[in-house]
Structure formats: C-alpha cells, structure tokens
Amino acid sequence: MPFILSIDTATPLCSVAIHNNGQLCATCESQEEGVHGKKLTRLIEQALAEVNIQAKDLSAIAISNGPGSYTGLRIGLATAKGLCFGLDLPLIALNTLEIMAAAWGMSRKDALLAPMIDARRMEVYTAIFDPQHETTVLETQALILEPDTFQAIDQKIIAFGNGALKWKETCLHDQIEFSDMHPYPEAKNMGELAYDRFQKNLFAPLITIEPNYLKEFMGTKPKPKNS
C-alpha cells in the first residue's frame, strides 16, 4: 500500500498531501508570503505527522512541475529531488493544469475544463481537458486571451483558476462559463494522478528533469547604481 507525498508550489498557494493508494490521508497548505522557501519542509513534516508515518515509509514523491511561478517551481522541484535522492525514491512529475482539472472530479461531465494560471496582463497558462480528463483538447501553452479566444471550439467550456476571471468582461464566447472554484492547484488533488503513474512506473528522470516554465523568466531589470 504505497504512500505518496505530493508537493505543489506552482502558484502563491503552497500545499502538500499524502495519499495511500490514491486516497487522501493528510493535506497541509499555506498562502503566506514567501511560504515556498520558508515553510515547505515544515508542511511536509506536519503532513507526515498527521498520518503517523516517517519519510522512509514513503514509496514515491509527486511534484506539480509547471507551468506556474518560476521561483515556486524551482523550490518545489529542488525539494522533491532532494527527498528522492536522500530516500532513494522515484519522482512523479505532473502537469499543474491537469491537477487543477482533476479537482472537478466527475462533477461536470457536461463541459470541457479550461484551467488558467495568471501569467500577468491578459496572458495565462492554460490547456483544455475533456470532462473525463482522458484527453487534452488543447495542449498546455502560454496564451494571450482575446475576446474571440476558443471560438473554434463549439462546446461549453468552464474557465477557472486565478487567471480566468480577468477575461470575463471581454470574452465573446457565448459558451464560456466562468467559475471561481479551484483558483489554484492543490496537492490534495494529485493523489489519483500520481498513483496511476506509480502503478505504470511512469517516473521522471531525477538527473535531467527541469520545471516546465513554458516561457523564460522575465525578472525586473536592476536599477543602475548612482555614480
């Protein structure tokens, strides 16, 4: 009965969870500023304590590997890789948008699911999944939202996530339904996805894996020093 530790640091919400055979055993999360670097390890320790197991009892580590925050993804992956190397565990890498879609379960079989992570201004990281989460209608990409975005898809689409609502006033697609549910990915929704990959031995290469940033980090330019 494998225990899998799931870690999500792709957005301002930092969360961890422990699942057994895909069933949720414990979850801990925080949205404090700087939480990814300051408290991720503490959240992991808290989740292990809630299940009354130790890190050596884990069978795998699952990580939300992007798209998302450049800094958050780096911290999450570095932590996951450190645990995998130290405990000799396999790493499972999951698409952050797929995790968001999984949060709906089978509750909306009538619509496609379009999770959106805010990427500044009118740009989002997005994909479109079918209601059963078995196929991807639109592959993961960075997309600038225009009034006629997705017009070629003549089906009901639920747009959600912290990047979706900013599009509501300008969207002209009459089959888009906006939802404020599941604004962020959460580790508690990684269980079934991670367990499926665990059973199929679909593990990430520990040495070479990198976060899926989708685009280069755009930091602010340093101000020139006064002469």
C-alpha positions in Angstrom: 0.0 0.0 0.0 2.2 2.9 -1.3 2.2 6.2 0.5 2.9 9.0 -2.0 3.9 12.5 -0.9 2.6 15.2 -3.3 4.0 18.8 -3.4 2.6 21.8 -5.3 4.4 25.1 -5.3 3.4 26.4 -8.7 1.3 29.3 -7.5 1.0 31.5 -4.4 -0.7 28.6 -2.6 1.9 26.1 -1.3 0.4 22.7 -0.5 1.5 19.2 0.3 -0.5 16.0 0.7 -0.1 12.3 1.5 -2.1 9.7 -0.3 -2.3 6.0 0.1 -3.4 4.0 -3.0 -4.7 7.4 -4.3 -6.8 8.1 -1.3 -6.2 11.3 0.7 -4.7 10.8 4.1 -3.5 14.3 5.0 -3.0 17.7 3.5 -1.3 20.9 4.7 -1.2 24.2 2.9 -0.4 27.9 3.3 -0.6 31.1 1.2 1.7 33.2 3.4 4.2 35.4 1.5 7.4 33.5 0.9 5.9 30.3 2.2 7.6 28.1 -0.5 11.1 28.8 0.7 10.3 29.3 4.4 7.8 26.6 5.3 7.6 23.8 2.6 9.7 21.4 4.7 7.6 22.2 7.7 4.4 21.5 5.9 5.8 18.1 4.7 6.8 17.3 8.3 3.3 18.2 9.5 1.6 16.0 6.9 3.8 13.0 7.8 3.0 13.5 11.5 -0.8 13.6 10.7 -0.5 10.2 9.0 1.8 9.0 11.7 4.5 7.8 9.3 8.1 8.8 8.6 9.7 9.9 5.3 11.3 6.4 5.0 7.8 5.0 4.8 7.1 6.8 1.5 7.0 5.0 -1.8 7.3 8.0 -4.1 7.3 11.8 -4.4 5.0 13.6 -6.8 5.6 17.1 -7.8 3.5 19.7 -9.7 6.1 20.6 -12.3 4.5 23.5 -14.1 3.5 25.7 -15.7 3.5 28.2 -12.9 5.7 30.5 -10.8 9.3 30.4 -11.8 10.6 30.6 -8.2 7.9 28.4 -6.8 8.5 25.6 -9.3 12.3 25.7 -8.7 11.8 25.4 -5.0 9.3 22.6 -5.2 11.3 20.5 -7.6 14.6 21.0 -5.7 12.9 19.9 -2.5 11.3 16.9 -4.2 14.6 15.8 -5.9 16.4 16.2 -2.6 14.0 13.8 -0.9 14.1 11.4 -3.8 17.9 11.3 -3.7 18.1 11.0 0.1 15.4 8.3 0.4 16.1 6.5 -2.9 12.6 7.1 -4.1 11.1 7.6 -7.6 9.8 11.0 -8.7 6.5 11.5 -10.4 6.1 14.8 -12.4 2.6 16.1 -13.0 1.2 18.9 -15.2 -0.1 21.7 -12.9 -3.1 22.3 -15.2 -4.0 18.7 -15.2 -4.0 18.8 -11.4 -6.4 21.7 -11.5 -8.7 19.9 -13.9 -8.7 16.8 -11.6 -10.1 18.9 -8.8 -13.5 18.8 -10.5 -13.6 15.0 -10.5 -16.7 13.8 -12.4 -18.9 16.7 -11.2 -19.1 18.4 -14.6 -19.5 15.9 -17.4 -21.3 18.4 -19.5 -18.4 20.8 -20.2 -14.7 21.0 -21.2 -12.4 22.2 -18.5 -10.0 25.1 -19.1 -7.8 25.8 -16.0 -6.0 29.1 -16.3 -3.0 30.3 -14.2 -2.3 34.0 -14.3 0.8 34.9 -16.3 0.5 38.7 -16.0 -1.7 41.1 -18.0 -4.0 39.2 -20.3 -1.7 36.2 -20.6 -2.4 32.8 -18.9 -1.0 29.3 -18.8 -3.8 27.1 -20.0 -5.0 23.9 -21.5 -8.4 22.3 -22.2 -9.3 18.9 -21.0 -12.3 16.7 -21.7 -14.7 16.1 -18.8 -13.2 12.6 -18.1 -9.7 14.1 -18.0 -8.6 11.4 -20.5 -7.7 13.5 -23.5 -6.4 17.0 -24.0 -8.4 19.2 -26.4 -5.9 22.0 -26.2 -2.3 21.3 -25.3 -0.6 23.2 -22.4 0.6 26.7 -23.6 1.0 30.3 -22.7 -1.9 32.2 -24.3 -2.9 35.8 -24.6 -6.6 36.0 -24.0 -8.5 37.8 -26.8 -12.3 38.4 -26.9 -12.6 35.6 -29.5 -10.3 33.1 -27.9 -11.5 29.5 -28.2 -14.3 30.5 -30.7 -13.4 27.5 -32.9 -14.4 25.2 -30.0 -18.2 24.9 -30.2 -18.8 23.3 -26.8 -19.4 24.5 -23.2 -16.1 25.4 -21.5 -15.6 26.0 -17.8 -12.8 28.6 -17.4 -11.4 28.7 -13.9 -8.2 29.4 -12.0 -6.7 32.6 -10.8 -6.1 33.7 -14.5 -9.7 33.2 -15.7 -11.8 35.9 -14.2 -9.8 38.8 -15.7 -11.1 37.6 -19.1 -14.8 37.6 -18.1 -15.6 41.2 -19.2 -14.1 41.0 -22.6 -14.9 37.3 -23.6 -17.3 37.0 -26.5 -17.5 33.2 -26.5 -21.1 32.5 -25.5 -20.4 29.0 -24.2 -17.7 30.0 -21.7 -18.8 29.5 -18.1 -16.6 31.3 -15.6 -16.1 29.8 -12.2 -14.3 31.0 -9.0 -14.0 27.4 -7.8 -10.5 25.8 -7.7 -8.5 29.1 -8.2 -5.2 27.3 -7.5 -3.8 23.8 -8.0 -3.7 21.8 -4.7 -1.6 18.8 -3.7 -4.7 17.1 -2.3 -5.9 16.7 -5.9 -2.7 14.9 -7.1 -3.5 11.5 -5.5 -5.2 9.6 -8.3 -2.9 11.1 -11.0 0.2 10.2 -9.0 -1.0 6.7 -8.1 -1.8 6.0 -11.8 1.7 6.9 -12.9 3.2 5.0 -9.9 1.4 1.8 -11.0 2.6 2.3 -14.6 6.2 3.1 -13.5 6.0 6.5 -15.2 8.8 8.2 -13.3 10.7 11.4 -14.1 14.5 11.3 -14.7 15.9 12.7 -11.5 19.1 13.9 -13.0 17.8 15.8 -16.0 14.2 16.9 -15.1 13.6 20.7 -15.2 10.4 22.6 -14.4 8.1 23.3 -17.3 8.2 27.1 -17.2 6.7 27.4 -20.7 8.5 30.7 -21.2 11.6 32.4 -20.0 11.7 34.1 -16.6 11.0 37.8 -17.0 12.5 39.5 -14.0 12.7 43.2 -13.3 15.9 44.9 -14.5 18.1 46.1 -11.7 18.3 49.9 -11.3 21.6 51.5 -12.3 23.8 52.4 -9.4 24.3 56.0 -8.6 27.7 57.2 -9.7 
